[in-house]
Amino acid sequence: MILDMKRAGASINEIARRLNRDGIPTKKGGKWYASTVSNILRNSLHGKEAA
């Protein structure tokens, strides 16, 4: 979902806002931040499991 939003042109800040707005929790059940989204994107680009 995060990769799709990024490919569609959303900024990392916008992605975090959308996830929070839609009530989608992080893996640990917390709030989304741009840094969390950035880390997931970075890890996904390197073939690592996204958090």
mmCIF file of the N, C-alpha and C atoms, coordinates in Angstrom:
data_MODEL
# 
_entry.id   MODEL 
# 
loop_
_atom_site.group_PDB 
_atom_site.id 
_atom_site.type_symbol 
_atom_site.label_atom_id 
_atom_site.label_alt_id 
_atom_site.label_comp_id 
_atom_site.label_asym_id 
_atom_site.label_entity_id 
_atom_site.label_seq_id 
_atom_site.pdbx_PDB_ins_code 
_atom_site.Cartn_x 
_atom_site.Cartn_y 
_atom_site.Cartn_z 
_atom_site.occupancy 
_atom_site.B_iso_or_equiv 
_atom_site.pdbx_formal_charge 
_atom_site.auth_seq_id 
_atom_site.auth_comp_id 
_atom_site.auth_asym_id 
_atom_site.auth_atom_id 
_atom_site.pdbx_PDB_model_num 
ATOM 1   N N  . MET A 1 1  ? 0.823  -1.183 0.000  1.00 0.00 ? 1  MET A N  1 
ATOM 2   C CA . MET A 1 1  ? 0.000  0.000  0.000  1.00 0.00 ? 1  MET A CA 1 
ATOM 3   C C  . MET A 1 1  ? 0.871  1.252  0.000  1.00 0.00 ? 1  MET A C  1 
ATOM 4   N N  . ILE A 1 2  ? 1.891  1.266  0.845  1.00 0.00 ? 2  ILE A N  1 
ATOM 5   C CA . ILE A 1 2  ? 2.787  2.418  0.929  1.00 0.00 ? 2  ILE A CA 1 
ATOM 6   C C  . ILE A 1 2  ? 3.538  2.596  -0.387 1.00 0.00 ? 2  ILE A C  1 
ATOM 7   N N  . LEU A 1 3  ? 4.025  1.500  -0.936 1.00 0.00 ? 3  LEU A N  1 
ATOM 8   C CA . LEU A 1 3  ? 4.734  1.582  -2.222 1.00 0.00 ? 3  LEU A CA 1 
ATOM 9   C C  . LEU A 1 3  ? 3.808  2.086  -3.323 1.00 0.00 ? 3  LEU A C  1 
ATOM 10  N N  . ASP A 1 4  ? 2.571  1.630  -3.319 1.00 0.00 ? 4  ASP A N  1 
ATOM 11  C CA . ASP A 1 4  ? 1.610  2.085  -4.326 1.00 0.00 ? 4  ASP A CA 1 
ATOM 12  C C  . ASP A 1 4  ? 1.361  3.586  -4.220 1.00 0.00 ? 4  ASP A C  1 
ATOM 13  N N  . MET A 1 5  ? 1.200  4.073  -2.990 1.00 0.00 ? 5  MET A N  1 
ATOM 14  C CA . MET A 1 5  ? 0.972  5.506  -2.808 1.00 0.00 ? 5  MET A CA 1 
ATOM 15  C C  . MET A 1 5  ? 2.178  6.313  -3.272 1.00 0.00 ? 5  MET A C  1 
ATOM 16  N N  . LYS A 1 6  ? 3.379  5.816  -2.969 1.00 0.00 ? 6  LYS A N  1 
ATOM 17  C CA . LYS A 1 6  ? 4.599  6.522  -3.379 1.00 0.00 ? 6  LYS A CA 1 
ATOM 18  C C  . LYS A 1 6  ? 4.718  6.533  -4.901 1.00 0.00 ? 6  LYS A C  1 
ATOM 19  N N  . ARG A 1 7  ? 4.434  5.388  -5.525 1.00 0.00 ? 7  ARG A N  1 
ATOM 20  C CA . ARG A 1 7  ? 4.501  5.311  -6.993 1.00 0.00 ? 7  ARG A CA 1 
ATOM 21  C C  . ARG A 1 7  ? 3.482  6.244  -7.646 1.00 0.00 ? 7  ARG A C  1 
ATOM 22  N N  . ALA A 1 8  ? 2.368  6.489  -6.942 1.00 0.00 ? 8  ALA A N  1 
ATOM 23  C CA . ALA A 1 8  ? 1.332  7.386  -7.462 1.00 0.00 ? 8  ALA A CA 1 
ATOM 24  C C  . ALA A 1 8  ? 1.688  8.855  -7.254 1.00 0.00 ? 8  ALA A C  1 
ATOM 25  N N  . GLY A 1 9  ? 2.831  9.108  -6.596 1.00 0.00 ? 9  GLY A N  1 
ATOM 26  C CA . GLY A 1 9  ? 3.306  10.476 -6.457 1.00 0.00 ? 9  GLY A CA 1 
ATOM 27  C C  . GLY A 1 9  ? 3.098  11.117 -5.101 1.00 0.00 ? 9  GLY A C  1 
ATOM 28  N N  . ALA A 1 10 ? 2.594  10.360 -4.126 1.00 0.00 ? 10 ALA A N  1 
ATOM 29  C CA . ALA A 1 10 ? 2.381  10.919 -2.784 1.00 0.00 ? 10 ALA A CA 1 
ATOM 30  C C  . ALA A 1 10 ? 3.722  11.109 -2.083 1.00 0.00 ? 10 ALA A C  1 
ATOM 31  N N  . SER A 1 11 ? 3.828  12.197 -1.314 1.00 0.00 ? 11 SER A N  1 
ATOM 32  C CA . SER A 1 11 ? 5.038  12.424 -0.510 1.00 0.00 ? 11 SER A CA 1 
ATOM 33  C C  . SER A 1 11 ? 4.988  11.515 0.724  1.00 0.00 ? 11 SER A C  1 
ATOM 34  N N  . ILE A 1 12 ? 6.115  11.356 1.380  1.00 0.00 ? 12 ILE A N  1 
ATOM 35  C CA . ILE A 1 12 ? 6.113  10.519 2.579  1.00 0.00 ? 12 ILE A CA 1 
ATOM 36  C C  . ILE A 1 12 ? 5.249  11.132 3.676  1.00 0.00 ? 12 ILE A C  1 
ATOM 37  N N  . ASN A 1 13 ? 5.191  12.455 3.733  1.00 0.00 ? 13 ASN A N  1 
ATOM 38  C CA . ASN A 1 13 ? 4.315  13.104 4.715  1.00 0.00 ? 13 ASN A CA 1 
ATOM 39  C C  . ASN A 1 13 ? 2.852  12.817 4.412  1.00 0.00 ? 13 ASN A C  1 
ATOM 40  N N  . GLU A 1 14 ? 2.479  12.890 3.157  1.00 0.00 ? 14 GLU A N  1 
ATOM 41  C CA . GLU A 1 14 ? 1.101  12.613 2.757  1.00 0.00 ? 14 GLU A CA 1 
ATOM 42  C C  . GLU A 1 14 ? 0.732  11.155 3.025  1.00 0.00 ? 14 GLU A C  1 
ATOM 43  N N  . ILE A 1 15 ? 1.651  10.248 2.762  1.00 0.00 ? 15 ILE A N  1 
ATOM 44  C CA . ILE A 1 15 ? 1.395  8.830  3.022  1.00 0.00 ? 15 ILE A CA 1 
ATOM 45  C C  . ILE A 1 15 ? 1.117  8.619  4.513  1.00 0.00 ? 15 ILE A C  1 
ATOM 46  N N  . ALA A 1 16 ? 1.945  9.203  5.365  1.00 0.00 ? 16 ALA A N  1 
ATOM 47  C CA . ALA A 1 16 ? 1.739  9.071  6.814  1.00 0.00 ? 16 ALA A CA 1 
ATOM 48  C C  . ALA A 1 16 ? 0.389  9.648  7.218  1.00 0.00 ? 16 ALA A C  1 
ATOM 49  N N  . ARG A 1 17 ? 0.039  10.813 6.686  1.00 0.00 ? 17 ARG A N  1 
ATOM 50  C CA . ARG A 1 17 ? -1.264 11.432 7.006  1.00 0.00 ? 17 ARG A CA 1 
ATOM 51  C C  . ARG A 1 17 ? -2.420 10.535 6.572  1.00 0.00 ? 17 ARG A C  1 
ATOM 52  N N  . ARG A 1 18 ? -2.323 9.969  5.380  1.00 0.00 ? 18 ARG A N  1 
ATOM 53  C CA . ARG A 1 18 ? -3.402 9.099  4.878  1.00 0.00 ? 18 ARG A CA 1 
ATOM 54  C C  . ARG A 1 18 ? -3.559 7.854  5.746  1.00 0.00 ? 18 ARG A C  1 
ATOM 55  N N  . LEU A 1 19 ? -2.442 7.238  6.091  1.00 0.00 ? 19 LEU A N  1 
ATOM 56  C CA . LEU A 1 19 ? -2.505 6.029  6.920  1.00 0.00 ? 19 LEU A CA 1 
ATOM 57  C C  . LEU A 1 19 ? -3.139 6.329  8.276  1.00 0.00 ? 19 LEU A C  1 
ATOM 58  N N  . ASN A 1 20 ? -2.748 7.434  8.879  1.00 0.00 ? 20 ASN A N  1 
ATOM 59  C CA . ASN A 1 20 ? -3.335 7.831  10.162 1.00 0.00 ? 20 ASN A CA 1 
ATOM 60  C C  . ASN A 1 20 ? -4.816 8.167  9.995  1.00 0.00 ? 20 ASN A C  1 
ATOM 61  N N  . ARG A 1 21 ? -5.150 8.917  8.961  1.00 0.00 ? 21 ARG A N  1 
ATOM 62  C CA . ARG A 1 21 ? -6.540 9.302  8.703  1.00 0.00 ? 21 ARG A CA 1 
ATOM 63  C C  . ARG A 1 21 ? -7.438 8.077  8.515  1.00 0.00 ? 21 ARG A C  1 
ATOM 64  N N  . ASP A 1 22 ? -6.897 7.064  7.833  1.00 0.00 ? 22 ASP A N  1 
ATOM 65  C CA . ASP A 1 22 ? -7.674 5.859  7.553  1.00 0.00 ? 22 ASP A CA 1 
ATOM 66  C C  . ASP A 1 22 ? -7.670 4.867  8.711  1.00 0.00 ? 22 ASP A C  1 
ATOM 67  N N  . GLY A 1 23 ? -6.982 5.216  9.807  1.00 0.00 ? 23 GLY A N  1 
ATOM 68  C CA . GLY A 1 23 ? -6.980 4.361  10.991 1.00 0.00 ? 23 GLY A CA 1 
ATOM 69  C C  . GLY A 1 23 ? -6.160 3.093  10.846 1.00 0.00 ? 23 GLY A C  1 
ATOM 70  N N  . ILE A 1 24 ? -5.162 3.125  9.973  1.00 0.00 ? 24 ILE A N  1 
ATOM 71  C CA . ILE A 1 24 ? -4.303 1.959  9.770  1.00 0.00 ? 24 ILE A CA 1 
ATOM 72  C C  . ILE A 1 24 ? -3.139 2.058  10.744 1.00 0.00 ? 24 ILE A C  1 
ATOM 73  N N  . PRO A 1 25 ? -3.043 1.128  11.690 1.00 0.00 ? 25 PRO A N  1 
ATOM 74  C CA . PRO A 1 25 ? -1.967 1.211  12.681 1.00 0.00 ? 25 PRO A CA 1 
ATOM 75  C C  . PRO A 1 25 ? -0.633 0.719  12.118 1.00 0.00 ? 25 PRO A C  1 
ATOM 76  N N  . THR A 1 26 ? 0.446  1.141  12.745 1.00 0.00 ? 26 THR A N  1 
ATOM 77  C CA . THR A 1 26 ? 1.766  0.605  12.396 1.00 0.00 ? 26 THR A CA 1 
ATOM 78  C C  . THR A 1 26 ? 1.836  -0.838 12.883 1.00 0.00 ? 26 THR A C  1 
ATOM 79  N N  . LYS A 1 27 ? 2.919  -1.506 12.568 1.00 0.00 ? 27 LYS A N  1 
ATOM 80  C CA . LYS A 1 27 ? 3.109  -2.894 12.983 1.00 0.00 ? 27 LYS A CA 1 
ATOM 81  C C  . LYS A 1 27 ? 2.965  -3.038 14.501 1.00 0.00 ? 27 LYS A C  1 
ATOM 82  N N  . LYS A 1 28 ? 3.422  -2.026 15.234 1.00 0.00 ? 28 LYS A N  1 
ATOM 83  C CA . LYS A 1 28 ? 3.343  -2.060 16.691 1.00 0.00 ? 28 LYS A CA 1 
ATOM 84  C C  . LYS A 1 28 ? 2.089  -1.378 17.233 1.00 0.00 ? 28 LYS A C  1 
ATOM 85  N N  . GLY A 1 29 ? 1.187  -0.983 16.338 1.00 0.00 ? 29 GLY A N  1 
ATOM 86  C CA . GLY A 1 29 ? -0.078 -0.400 16.754 1.00 0.00 ? 29 GLY A CA 1 
ATOM 87  C C  . GLY A 1 29 ? -0.061 1.096  16.991 1.00 0.00 ? 29 GLY A C  1 
ATOM 88  N N  . GLY A 1 30 ? 0.997  1.758  16.579 1.00 0.00 ? 30 GLY A N  1 
ATOM 89  C CA . GLY A 1 30 ? 1.137  3.187  16.834 1.00 0.00 ? 30 GLY A CA 1 
ATOM 90  C C  . GLY A 1 30 ? 0.752  4.063  15.665 1.00 0.00 ? 30 GLY A C  1 
ATOM 91  N N  . LYS A 1 31 ? 1.114  5.327  15.791 1.00 0.00 ? 31 LYS A N  1 
ATOM 92  C CA . LYS A 1 31 ? 0.840  6.360  14.802 1.00 0.00 ? 31 LYS A CA 1 
ATOM 93  C C  . LYS A 1 31 ? 1.941  6.368  13.742 1.00 0.00 ? 31 LYS A C  1 
ATOM 94  N N  . TRP A 1 32 ? 1.564  6.731  12.522 1.00 0.00 ? 32 TRP A N  1 
ATOM 95  C CA . TRP A 1 32 ? 2.514  6.835  11.423 1.00 0.00 ? 32 TRP A CA 1 
ATOM 96  C C  . TRP A 1 32 ? 3.208  8.183  11.427 1.00 0.00 ? 32 TRP A C  1 
ATOM 97  N N  . TYR A 1 33 ? 4.493  8.164  11.132 1.00 0.00 ? 33 TYR A N  1 
ATOM 98  C CA . TYR A 1 33 ? 5.309  9.367  10.972 1.00 0.00 ? 33 TYR A CA 1 
ATOM 99  C C  . TYR A 1 33 ? 6.039  9.247  9.643  1.00 0.00 ? 33 TYR A C  1 
ATOM 100 N N  . ALA A 1 34 ? 6.434  10.376 9.092  1.00 0.00 ? 34 ALA A N  1 
ATOM 101 C CA . ALA A 1 34 ? 7.159  10.372 7.819  1.00 0.00 ? 34 ALA A CA 1 
ATOM 102 C C  . ALA A 1 34 ? 8.423  9.513  7.913  1.00 0.00 ? 34 ALA A C  1 
ATOM 103 N N  . SER A 1 35 ? 9.095  9.549  9.058  1.00 0.00 ? 35 SER A N  1 
ATOM 104 C CA . SER A 1 35 ? 10.318 8.756  9.208  1.00 0.00 ? 35 SER A CA 1 
ATOM 105 C C  . SER A 1 35 ? 10.022 7.255  9.141  1.00 0.00 ? 35 SER A C  1 
ATOM 106 N N  . THR A 1 36 ? 8.881  6.836  9.669  1.00 0.00 ? 36 THR A N  1 
ATOM 107 C CA . THR A 1 36 ? 8.495  5.420  9.608  1.00 0.00 ? 36 THR A CA 1 
ATOM 108 C C  . THR A 1 36 ? 8.233  5.017  8.166  1.00 0.00 ? 36 THR A C  1 
ATOM 109 N N  . VAL A 1 37 ? 7.497  5.851  7.452  1.00 0.00 ? 37 VAL A N  1 
ATOM 110 C CA . VAL A 1 37 ? 7.207  5.585  6.043  1.00 0.00 ? 37 VAL A CA 1 
ATOM 111 C C  . VAL A 1 37 ? 8.514  5.542  5.243  1.00 0.00 ? 37 VAL A C  1 
ATOM 112 N N  . SER A 1 38 ? 9.399  6.485  5.499  1.00 0.00 ? 38 SER A N  1 
ATOM 113 C CA . SER A 1 38 ? 10.680 6.533  4.802  1.00 0.00 ? 38 SER A CA 1 
ATOM 114 C C  . SER A 1 38 ? 11.492 5.264  5.037  1.00 0.00 ? 38 SER A C  1 
ATOM 115 N N  . ASN A 1 39 ? 11.519 4.803  6.282  1.00 0.00 ? 39 ASN A N  1 
ATOM 116 C CA . ASN A 1 39 ? 12.261 3.570  6.603  1.00 0.00 ? 39 ASN A CA 1 
ATOM 117 C C  . ASN A 1 39 ? 11.678 2.374  5.874  1.00 0.00 ? 39 ASN A C  1 
ATOM 118 N N  . ILE A 1 40 ? 10.370 2.283  5.807  1.00 0.00 ? 40 ILE A N  1 
ATOM 119 C CA . ILE A 1 40 ? 9.734  1.171  5.105  1.00 0.00 ? 40 ILE A CA 1 
ATOM 120 C C  . ILE A 1 40 ? 10.062 1.224  3.621  1.00 0.00 ? 40 ILE A C  1 
ATOM 121 N N  . LEU A 1 41 ? 9.981  2.403  3.044  1.00 0.00 ? 41 LEU A N  1 
ATOM 122 C CA . LEU A 1 41 ? 10.308 2.540  1.620  1.00 0.00 ? 41 LEU A CA 1 
ATOM 123 C C  . LEU A 1 41 ? 11.765 2.184  1.353  1.00 0.00 ? 41 LEU A C  1 
ATOM 124 N N  . ARG A 1 42 ? 12.653 2.662  2.188  1.00 0.00 ? 42 ARG A N  1 
ATOM 125 C CA . ARG A 1 42 ? 14.076 2.378  2.023  1.00 0.00 ? 42 ARG A CA 1 
ATOM 126 C C  . ARG A 1 42 ? 14.332 0.873  2.127  1.00 0.00 ? 42 ARG A C  1 
ATOM 127 N N  . ASN A 1 43 ? 13.742 0.213  3.115  1.00 0.00 ? 43 ASN A N  1 
ATOM 128 C CA . ASN A 1 43 ? 13.930 -1.228 3.299  1.00 0.00 ? 43 ASN A CA 1 
ATOM 129 C C  . ASN A 1 43 ? 13.308 -2.021 2.147  1.00 0.00 ? 43 ASN A C  1 
ATOM 130 N N  . SER A 1 44 ? 12.164 -1.561 1.656  1.00 0.00 ? 44 SER A N  1 
ATOM 131 C CA . SER A 1 44 ? 11.502 -2.244 0.556  1.00 0.00 ? 44 SER A CA 1 
ATOM 132 C C  . SER A 1 44 ? 12.320 -2.159 -0.716 1.00 0.00 ? 44 SER A C  1 
ATOM 133 N N  . LEU A 1 45 ? 12.983 -1.043 -0.929 1.00 0.00 ? 45 LEU A N  1 
ATOM 134 C CA . LEU A 1 45 ? 13.806 -0.871 -2.120 1.00 0.00 ? 45 LEU A CA 1 
ATOM 135 C C  . LEU A 1 45 ? 15.046 -1.747 -2.105 1.00 0.00 ? 45 LEU A C  1 
ATOM 136 N N  . HIS A 1 46 ? 15.451 -2.155 -0.916 1.00 0.00 ? 46 HIS A N  1 
ATOM 137 C CA . HIS A 1 46 ? 16.625 -3.019 -0.779 1.00 0.00 ? 46 HIS A CA 1 
ATOM 138 C C  . HIS A 1 46 ? 16.246 -4.471 -0.618 1.00 0.00 ? 46 HIS A C  1 
ATOM 139 N N  . GLY A 1 47 ? 14.976 -4.803 -0.840 1.00 0.00 ? 47 GLY A N  1 
ATOM 140 C CA . GLY A 1 47 ? 14.530 -6.183 -0.789 1.00 0.00 ? 47 GLY A CA 1 
ATOM 141 C C  . GLY A 1 47 ? 14.369 -6.745 0.597  1.00 0.00 ? 47 GLY A C  1 
ATOM 142 N N  . LYS A 1 48 ? 14.336 -5.883 1.603  1.00 0.00 ? 48 LYS A N  1 
ATOM 143 C CA . LYS A 1 48 ? 14.148 -6.345 2.967  1.00 0.00 ? 48 LYS A CA 1 
ATOM 144 C C  . LYS A 1 48 ? 12.666 -6.347 3.294  1.00 0.00 ? 48 LYS A C  1 
ATOM 145 N N  . GLU A 1 49 ? 12.311 -7.119 4.294  1.00 0.00 ? 49 GLU A N  1 
ATOM 146 C CA . GLU A 1 49 ? 10.916 -7.167 4.731  1.00 0.00 ? 49 GLU A CA 1 
ATOM 147 C C  . GLU A 1 49 ? 10.510 -5.812 5.276  1.00 0.00 ? 49 GLU A C  1 
ATOM 148 N N  . ALA A 1 50 ? 9.389  -5.294 4.811  1.00 0.00 ? 50 ALA A N  1 
ATOM 149 C CA . ALA A 1 50 ? 8.861  -4.019 5.322  1.00 0.00 ? 50 ALA A CA 1 
ATOM 150 C C  . ALA A 1 50 ? 8.267  -4.216 6.701  1.00 0.00 ? 50 ALA A C  1 
ATOM 151 N N  . ALA A 1 51 ? 8.508  -3.227 7.577  1.00 0.00 ? 51 ALA A N  1 
ATOM 152 C CA . ALA A 1 51 ? 8.003  -3.323 8.949  1.00 0.00 ? 51 ALA A CA 1 
ATOM 153 C C  . ALA A 1 51 ? 6.520  -3.094 9.010  1.00 0.00 ? 51 ALA A C  1 
# 
